[in-house]
Amino acid sequence: MITQAGLDAMDRDDPLAPFRDEFVLPDGVIYLDGNSLGALPRATPGRLAAVVEREWGTGLIRSWNDAGWIGLPARLGDEIGRLVGAPEGTVIAADSTSVNLFKLLSAALRLRLGRRVIVSEAGNFPTDLYIAEGLAALLGQGHELRTAAAGEVAGALGPDVAVVMLTHVDYRTGAMHDMAAITAAAHAAGALVLWDLAHSAGAVPVDLLGADADFAVGCGYKFLNGGPGAPAFLYVAGRLQEAARYPITGWLGHADPFAFDPGYRAAPGIGGAVVGTPSVLAMAALEVGVDIALRAPMAEVRAKSLRQAALLMDLVAQHCPGTGVEPVTPGQEDRRGSQVSFRHPEAYAVMQALIAQGVIGDFRTPDLMRFGITPLTLRYADLWDVAVAMGGVLASGAWREARFGVRNRVT
Ligand SMILES: *Cc1c(COP(=O)(O)O)cnc(C)c1O
């Protein structure tokens, strides 16, 4: 039986507790959606003001050199690389996750000419599937997206498969793939692998180099706390960089942009994956979030995340018996990321009722309530309040209020 006193004791012993003060968290809110939009670091407004007023306002165009703006994609990429087991020179911060998927899927297909299949999971995040479909149609050479059921990718491999594209941690259920095992199986079948780390970077240990991954993309506004629409990142294994060719040949991916050469010549290394001018303000905000993540020891983040997720599942069982709420996140620790999802037929309305009480998670169609576990901000004591709120909403039927059934554009 979990008690409030027991949870308070865990908070007192928590080595990550001081990180909570580095974020702005409104009173009366328990935030469990840092996997969708990370919280605001306290240092971000000041950093943004400095970049705007000093670097832009005073430095003007000199800041491309003097403030290092031009090097931001590579510098921030290297910092993010340390969070995902990627050596220097293999990650850049750029564009959005969707655009980076397009760039790297294209590069993968060009490295496997003659193979025309992209394998993914049917339940992958829609943008990943849409980008693959759109690229296949654009190429007009009979490329196709082949989707397998969750966990059955190995059965979809074959001599026609160019690339396997998977999201490491499932955005709905929180189930996590064995990156090294799937990468090895794909390589054995002659295919490349592209990992989407949207729900992994800053949340779970990732070792791209150790897993021998070929390509990866990831998101800046989720567990990296870079702010709404923050730049994303991409990874290209060092051994592929010389051969890789990218489909968007912009001037900042040129070997010598300021030669203003009329012909394109790709920059060496990962530089060719850069397209155009970086969004400096957005990069500055992302760097604040990444700096915090780099200071938080991943072993401690992971241990707390696993413990909090297990406690939340147990507390919901304790406080919501007989309500039809059912966890769908794997119980096995090495099979889950950093979220807990529960199934309930009225998940949308129940979540809206919880949000009205300040317990902010989100809904994923058709019937999931999703709670992101962000160990840098979430207290153990909060988990008690979440389970009590959920039990109350379900027992009282508060979710039946008409306003909780009205669908918002963003769920
Ligand atoms: C959040 C997320 C994205 C987001 O893509 P954007 O281009 O930033 O909108 C992509 N893939 C996955 C798996 C995600 O979870």
Ligand as a Chemical Component Dictionary entry (heavy atoms), coordinates in Angstrom:
data_LIG
# 
_chem_comp.id                   LIG 
_chem_comp.type                 NON-POLYMER 
_chem_comp.pdbx_formal_charge   0 
_chem_comp.three_letter_code    LIG 
# 
loop_
_chem_comp_atom.comp_id 
_chem_comp_atom.atom_id 
_chem_comp_atom.alt_atom_id 
_chem_comp_atom.type_symbol 
_chem_comp_atom.charge 
_chem_comp_atom.model_Cartn_x 
_chem_comp_atom.model_Cartn_y 
_chem_comp_atom.model_Cartn_z 
_chem_comp_atom.pdbx_ordinal 
LIG C1 C1 C 0 6.132 14.863 -31.661 1  
LIG C2 C2 C 0 6.511 13.931 -32.741 2  
LIG C3 C3 C 0 6.829 14.416 -34.014 3  
LIG C4 C4 C 0 6.673 15.880 -34.285 4  
LIG O1 O1 O 0 6.966 16.283 -35.550 5  
LIG P1 P1 P 0 6.965 17.854 -35.892 6  
LIG O2 O2 O 0 7.550 17.919 -37.216 7  
LIG O3 O3 O 0 7.743 18.534 -34.822 8  
LIG O4 O4 O 0 5.559 18.327 -35.833 9  
LIG C5 C5 C 0 7.256 13.504 -34.964 10 
LIG N1 N1 N 0 7.355 12.185 -34.687 11 
LIG C6 C6 C 0 7.028 11.703 -33.469 12 
LIG C7 C7 C 0 7.146 10.243 -33.192 13 
LIG C8 C8 C 0 6.579 12.548 -32.476 14 
LIG O5 O5 O 0 6.246 12.085 -31.289 15 
# 
loop_
_chem_comp_bond.comp_id 
_chem_comp_bond.atom_id_1 
_chem_comp_bond.atom_id_2 
_chem_comp_bond.value_order 
_chem_comp_bond.pdbx_ordinal 
LIG C1 C2 SING 1  
LIG C2 C3 SING 2  
LIG C2 C8 DOUB 3  
LIG C3 C4 SING 4  
LIG C3 C5 DOUB 5  
LIG C4 O1 SING 6  
LIG O1 P1 SING 7  
LIG P1 O2 DOUB 8  
LIG P1 O3 SING 9  
LIG P1 O4 SING 10 
LIG C5 N1 SING 11 
LIG N1 C6 DOUB 12 
LIG C6 C7 SING 13 
LIG C6 C8 SING 14 
LIG C8 O5 SING 15 
# 
